[in-house]
Amino acid sequence: MKDILIDGHRLLTTDEIADAVIAYARALTETDDSDVVEFPTVYDGELSHCSLLLTGGTPVAVLEAAALTPALPGADIALAEIERRVAARR
């Protein structure tokens, strides 16, 4: 699991989704664009669904998290969609 750090918040999600989100944020920065991505998270200890606005001016960081959580429902679908968007920008 990894934390996505954005605007003072920690969003815990799968390694693959966190890596895809940071790759997409980078791609959006290179094209001076923005988009909303959606993915499952654990927020304040609860399973949740995140809609995250990524812009070229928003700093985003990804950190390893020492957390064990159950599988996140919808993670595979969210990952495939974010990866598709990254690939479309290349």
Wavefront OBJ file of the C-alpha trace (Angstrom):
o trace
v 0.000 0.000 0.000
v 1.041 3.590 -0.632
v -0.127 6.998 0.518
v -0.854 9.732 -1.977
v -0.112 13.047 -0.269
v -2.022 16.020 -1.597
v -3.018 19.287 0.047
v -2.320 18.004 3.547
v -4.286 14.780 3.120
v -3.093 11.174 3.031
v -4.982 8.854 0.699
v -4.087 5.189 1.198
v -4.477 3.044 -1.908
v -2.778 0.198 -3.733
v 0.818 0.506 -4.891
v -0.282 0.239 -8.501
v -2.934 2.956 -8.272
v -0.608 5.349 -6.429
v 2.102 4.816 -9.054
v -0.423 5.335 -11.868
v -1.776 8.530 -10.266
v 1.708 10.048 -9.973
v 2.511 9.039 -13.568
v -0.732 10.644 -14.746
v -0.058 13.804 -12.717
v 3.314 14.053 -14.441
v 1.767 13.561 -17.881
v -0.818 16.269 -17.162
v 1.929 18.658 -16.033
v 3.821 18.107 -19.289
v 0.729 19.078 -21.314
v -0.447 21.816 -18.920
v -3.771 20.044 -18.487
v -6.005 18.785 -15.686
v -8.328 15.854 -15.100
v -10.254 14.055 -12.379
v -9.288 10.486 -11.499
v -11.363 8.175 -9.350
v -10.101 5.268 -7.293
v -10.747 3.358 -4.065
v -8.933 4.494 -0.929
v -8.750 4.074 2.785
v -9.314 7.472 4.397
v -9.413 7.946 8.166
v -9.441 4.162 8.521
v -12.549 3.663 6.374
v -12.926 2.249 2.873
v -13.791 5.143 0.606
v -13.909 6.278 -3.011
v -11.795 9.242 -4.075
v -12.367 11.700 -6.904
v -9.096 13.605 -7.197
v -8.531 16.657 -9.369
v -5.022 16.592 -10.817
v -3.623 19.820 -12.245
v -0.210 20.961 -13.353
v 0.012 23.272 -10.350
v -0.949 20.803 -7.641
v 1.953 19.109 -5.863
v 1.388 15.380 -5.403
v 3.669 12.944 -3.566
v 3.553 9.167 -3.138
v 5.021 7.401 -0.092
v 5.311 3.794 0.973
v 2.756 3.049 3.686
v 3.167 0.519 6.448
v -0.464 -0.512 6.359
v -2.197 -3.779 5.751
v -5.708 -3.403 4.470
v -8.185 -5.657 2.762
v -8.439 -5.588 -1.007
v -9.920 -2.342 -2.242
v -13.107 -2.946 -4.222
v -12.859 -1.566 -7.745
v -9.077 -1.166 -7.648
v -8.492 -3.148 -10.852
v -11.017 -1.116 -12.833
v -9.682 2.202 -11.516
v -6.097 1.199 -12.259
v -6.930 0.191 -15.829
v -8.664 3.530 -16.461
v -5.815 5.641 -15.040
v -3.224 3.636 -16.995
v -5.312 4.089 -20.156
v -5.291 7.861 -19.629
v -1.531 7.916 -19.052
v -0.951 5.915 -22.252
v -3.219 8.271 -24.217
v -0.994 11.212 -23.258
v 2.190 9.641 -24.591
l 1 2 3 4 5 6 7 8 9 10 11 12 13 14 15 16 17 18 19 20 21 22 23 24 25 26 27 28 29 30 31 32 33 34 35 36 37 38 39 40 41 42 43 44 45 46 47 48 49 50 51 52 53 54 55 56 57 58 59 60 61 62 63 64 65 66 67 68 69 70 71 72 73 74 75 76 77 78 79 80 81 82 83 84 85 86 87 88 89 90
